Amino acid sequence: MTNRKQHIAQTALQLFGEKGFEHTPTQLIAKEAGVSEALIFKHFGSKEQLLDFIIKKGYKRIIEQNRGWYEGRAPLEFVHSVIELPYKLVREEPHFWKLQSRLTDSATAQKQHERFLQPVPALLHNAFEKLGYADPAKETSLLMLLVEALWKIEVNKDDEQVREMLDFIKSKYQAQK
């Protein structure tokens, strides 16, 4: 990928995250990136294709950066790492997750998000079984709901309230007797 193409995509990611896709004209992207609007269309074809490119590249980057984060962990350590995941991801890629939080109606965004999280429920279920939870399926569903809510909260807040909530949730998950 060319440096200009990368620069356009990075600029668009920041603007889409800050202003929203609908409120970011390609003229503004071109101006902020220091390129012509025609170059945006040459590289991406349309504003929608630029968005799809950003989403797919973003998830590809995130998957590569987090490859293996769940492997070889003890069950409780794995559960706690899932709880920490939203905080970690938003801190590493704030513009991407801000954009993602605005794209609830985007089929591409939903598909990539589901693909990213696809292995987690089965691994959580297995961890809860090993920890002796009475209903691992319900625990998995609950924790996945919490994780989904936590990254959306984290992306829109910049305070220690989320950090405190993560620690509180982790204290709730321990080995069962």
Secondary structure, DSSP 8 states (H G I E B T S, - for coil): --HHHHHHHHHHHHHHHHH-STT--HHHHHHHHTS-HHHHHHHHSSHHHHHHHHHHHHHHHHHHHTTTTTTT--HHHHHHHHHHHHHHHHHH-HHHHHHHHH-TT-HHHHHHHHHHHTTHHHHHHHHHHHTT-S-HHHHHHHHHHHHHHHHHHHHH--SHHHHHHHHHHHHH-----
